[in-house]
Amino acid sequence: MKVLVTGGTGMVGSHFMNSFRNEGAEVYGIARNSASSRMAAIQDDSIIRCDVLERDALMKIFKRIEPDVVIHMAAQAFNGDSWNLEYVTHMTNYQGTLNVLYCAHETVPEAKILLACSSAEYGNITEADCPLKEDRLLTPHTPYGVSKAGVENLGRQYALNYKMKVFLPRMFIHVGTGHPPATAIQNFARQLALIKKGVIKPEIHVGNLESARDFIDVRDGVRAMRLLLEKGNPGEPVNICNGKAYKIQEILDMLVEISGTDAKVISDPALFRVADEPLLLGDDSRIRALGYKREYTMYQTLEDVFHDWETRV
């Protein structure tokens, strides 16, 4: 089996590559020349340098590899950043996905294709709306959420119009190692690792601690999405979540305990989002019906993230 993973050097993409490799598949990744992995001392020969916005270059890769499975993770993947990167977010996420689908349709129409959709598509919700079911009307209200709703609808269009096997995981917040400090968990863990090493004074800067999120370990998330590829229905959205939400305050408390530090918490207005739902909790019935069971506790995930940052700072 040949597998092509766009965003292959990102957190989720790299876990997909390892998952398929461990089963003996022939795995290739795509990453932009601007990806930080290009600075590695030893380059990974399976990583092909290409921007998904360059359709001609992407087409050559599809023709050469002829993948059986395409995992499309390349994106401007940060909801908060999308306010300042609105054009880049829409172009990368929507046009990049259109290019991937077009190339697959032209070269490997029988391939299985998995598109990274997002819980941000649900939009401005209240606690009474949760847990969120897949048949709920989508009302995204961030540039990122709008772009991902577009991604999902493109996938559905290709599944309906061309009978392609396009799978649509609505990914809730994935947490794991090797991620930049662009999310609350990674930012907290990085600061605490720096405090523990004595690099910065024992103060941790935080945003809104009252919101609650349905987090999923990236290893569980990849397993869930592999199940979706094997047993799911093309064109049908499926929440990739655990059906349990944690307040950001709870996450911070666990990370402080794991770090063994005594940091002073400082509220930083710059870390508050323009839009921040009080609760984002998914209904995990569809993915559980495919056989998904959570393996990693939140505490285990946070331990791994903190220890990862200890090696990185």
C-alpha positions in Angstrom: 0.0 0.0 0.0 1.2 3.5 -0.9 0.3 6.4 1.4 0.7 10.1 0.8 0.5 12.4 3.8 0.3 16.2 3.2 1.6 18.2 6.1 3.8 15.2 6.8 6.2 17.0 9.2 3.3 18.4 11.3 2.2 16.8 14.6 -0.8 14.9 13.2 0.8 14.2 9.8 4.0 12.7 11.3 2.0 10.4 13.6 0.0 9.2 10.5 3.3 8.5 8.7 4.7 6.5 11.6 1.4 4.6 12.0 1.3 3.5 8.4 5.1 2.8 8.3 4.8 0.5 11.3 2.4 -1.7 9.3 4.9 -1.9 6.3 3.2 0.6 4.0 5.2 2.7 1.5 4.8 6.1 3.0 5.5 9.6 1.5 5.0 13.0 3.1 4.6 16.4 1.6 5.9 19.5 3.4 6.6 23.1 2.3 10.1 24.3 1.9 9.4 26.7 4.7 8.6 23.9 7.2 11.1 23.9 10.1 12.0 20.3 9.4 14.1 21.4 6.5 16.7 22.4 9.1 17.2 18.9 10.4 20.7 17.6 10.2 19.6 14.5 8.4 16.8 14.9 5.9 14.0 12.4 5.7 14.1 11.0 2.1 10.4 10.2 2.3 9.5 13.9 2.7 8.9 15.7 -0.7 9.2 19.4 -0.7 6.0 20.9 -2.2 3.4 23.5 -1.4 -0.1 22.2 -1.9 -1.0 25.6 -3.5 1.3 24.6 -6.4 -1.1 22.4 -8.3 1.3 21.5 -11.1 4.0 20.3 -8.8 1.4 18.4 -6.7 0.1 16.7 -9.8 3.6 15.4 -10.7 3.8 13.9 -7.2 0.5 12.2 -7.5 1.4 10.8 -10.9 4.7 9.5 -9.7 3.5 7.9 -6.5 0.0 6.8 -7.4 -1.1 6.6 -3.7 -3.8 4.2 -2.5 -4.4 6.4 0.5 -4.1 10.2 0.8 -4.1 11.9 4.2 -4.5 15.6 3.8 -3.3 17.4 6.9 -1.5 20.4 5.3 -3.1 23.6 6.5 -2.9 26.9 8.4 -4.0 24.9 11.4 -4.4 27.5 14.2 -7.8 29.0 14.9 -6.5 31.9 16.9 -3.9 32.8 14.3 -6.5 32.9 11.6 -7.7 36.4 12.6 -4.3 37.8 11.6 -3.7 35.4 8.7 -7.1 35.5 7.1 -6.0 35.3 3.5 -3.4 32.7 4.1 -5.9 30.6 6.1 -8.5 30.6 3.3 -6.0 30.1 0.5 -4.0 27.3 2.2 -7.0 25.4 3.6 -9.6 25.8 0.8 -7.5 26.1 -2.4 -4.9 23.6 -1.1 -7.7 21.0 -0.5 -9.2 21.7 -3.9 -5.8 21.0 -5.4 -5.4 17.7 -3.5 -8.9 16.6 -4.5 -8.4 17.6 -8.2 -5.0 15.8 -8.4 -6.5 12.7 -6.8 -9.5 12.7 -9.1 -7.3 13.0 -12.2 -4.7 10.3 -11.1 -6.1 8.0 -8.5 -9.9 8.3 -8.4 -10.2 5.0 -6.5 -7.9 6.1 -3.6 -9.2 6.7 -0.1 -8.8 10.3 0.9 -9.0 11.7 4.4 -9.4 15.5 4.8 -8.7 17.3 8.1 -11.9 19.0 9.0 -12.5 20.7 12.3 -14.7 21.2 15.3 -14.2 25.0 14.6 -16.9 24.5 11.9 -19.6 24.3 14.6 -19.0 28.0 15.4 -20.6 30.2 18.0 -22.2 27.7 20.4 -23.5 27.7 23.9 -23.2 25.1 26.7 -26.8 24.0 26.0 -25.8 23.0 22.4 -23.3 20.5 23.7 -22.4 17.7 23.1 -22.2 18.6 19.5 -23.7 16.1 17.0 -22.5 15.9 13.4 -25.9 16.7 12.0 -26.0 20.1 13.7 -26.1 23.2 11.4 -22.6 24.6 11.0 -22.2 28.3 11.9 -18.5 29.0 11.9 -17.4 32.4 13.1 -13.6 32.5 12.7 -11.7 32.6 9.4 -10.3 29.2 10.3 -13.7 27.7 11.0 -15.1 29.1 7.8 -12.2 27.7 5.8 -12.6 24.2 7.3 -16.4 24.2 6.6 -15.3 24.9 3.0 -12.9 22.0 3.1 -15.6 19.6 4.4 -18.0 20.7 1.7 -15.4 20.3 -1.0 -14.9 16.7 0.2 -18.6 16.0 0.3 -18.9 17.4 -3.3 -16.2 15.1 -4.6 -17.7 12.1 -2.8 -21.2 12.9 -4.2 -20.3 14.0 -7.7 -17.4 11.7 -8.5 -18.2 8.8 -6.1 -14.7 9.2 -4.6 -13.9 7.7 -1.2 -13.5 11.0 0.7 -13.6 10.7 4.5 -14.4 13.7 6.7 -13.1 13.7 10.3 -14.2 16.7 12.3 -11.1 16.9 14.5 -11.4 18.3 18.0 -8.3 19.6 19.6 -5.5 17.1 19.2 -2.7 17.2 21.7 0.7 15.6 21.5 4.5 15.9 21.2 6.3 17.9 18.5 3.8 20.7 18.3 4.6 24.4 18.3 3.5 26.6 21.2 0.6 28.0 19.3 -2.1 26.4 21.6 -2.8 26.9 25.3 -1.5 23.5 26.3 1.7 23.7 24.3 2.3 27.3 25.5 1.8 26.4 29.2 4.1 23.3 28.9 6.8 25.4 27.2 6.7 28.1 29.8 6.8 25.6 32.6 9.7 23.7 31.1 11.6 27.0 30.8 10.8 27.9 34.5 11.9 24.4 35.6 15.3 25.0 33.9 15.7 28.4 35.4 15.6 30.2 32.0 12.7 32.5 32.9 11.3 33.6 36.3 8.5 31.5 37.8 5.6 33.3 36.1 3.3 31.8 33.6 1.2 34.0 31.3 -2.2 32.7 30.5 -5.4 33.7 28.6 -8.9 32.6 29.4 -8.9 29.7 31.9 -12.7 29.3 32.2 -13.4 27.9 28.7 -13.6 24.1 28.4 -12.5 21.9 25.5 -12.8 18.3 24.3 -9.1 17.3 23.9 -7.9 14.1 22.3 -4.4 12.6 22.4 -2.9 12.7 18.8 -2.2 8.9 19.1 -5.9 8.2 19.9 -6.9 10.6 17.2 -4.9 8.9 14.5 -6.2 5.5 15.5 -9.8 6.9 15.4 -9.2 8.3 11.9 -7.6 5.1 10.7 -10.9 3.4 11.8 -12.9 5.9 9.9 -10.8 5.1 6.8 -11.5 1.4 7.3 -15.1 1.3 8.4 -16.6 4.7 7.8 -18.9 6.1 5.1 -17.4 8.5 2.5 -18.9 11.9 2.6 -20.2 11.6 6.2 -18.7 13.8 8.9 -17.5 12.1 12.1 -16.4 13.8 15.3 -12.9 12.8 16.4 -13.1 13.5 20.1 -13.5 11.8 23.5 -16.9 13.2 24.6 -15.3 14.8 27.7 -14.3 18.4 28.2 -11.7 19.9 30.5 -11.5 23.4 31.7 -8.3 25.2 30.7 -7.8 25.8 34.4 -7.8 22.0 35.1 -5.2 21.6 32.3 -3.0 24.2 33.8 -3.3 22.7 37.3 -2.2 19.3 36.0 0.7 20.7 34.0 1.9 22.7 37.1 1.8 19.5 39.1 3.6 17.5 36.5 6.3 20.1 36.2 6.9 20.3 39.9 7.2 24.0 39.8 5.5 26.8 41.8 4.7 29.3 39.1 2.7 32.5 39.6 -0.2 32.7 37.1 -0.5 36.1 35.3 -3.5 36.9 33.1 -2.3 38.3 29.8 -4.9 40.2 27.7 -2.9 39.5 24.6 -3.6 35.7 25.0 -7.4 36.2 25.0 -9.1 35.4 21.7 -11.5 37.6 19.8 -14.0 34.7 19.9 -13.8 31.9 22.5 -16.6 29.5 23.0 -17.2 28.7 26.8 -17.5 25.0 26.0 -16.6 22.8 23.0 -17.7 19.3 23.6 -18.3 16.7 21.0 -20.6 13.7 20.7 -18.4 10.7 20.1 -21.1 8.2 19.2 -20.3 7.8 15.5 -16.6 7.1 16.1 -17.3 4.8 19.0 -19.7 2.9 16.8 -16.7 2.1 14.5 -14.8 0.6 17.5 -12.9 3.6 18.9 -11.9 3.4 22.5 -9.7 6.0 24.3 -6.3 4.7 25.4 -4.6 7.8 26.8 -5.8 9.7 29.8 -5.5 13.5 29.8 -2.8 13.3 32.5 -0.7 10.9 30.5 -1.0 13.1 27.4 0.1 16.2 29.4 3.0 14.3 31.0 4.3 13.4 27.5 3.8 17.0 26.3 5.7 18.5 29.2 8.6 16.0 29.0 8.8 16.7 25.3 9.2 20.4 26.0 11.9 19.7 28.6 14.0 18.2 25.7 13.2 21.1 23.4 14.0 24.2 25.4 
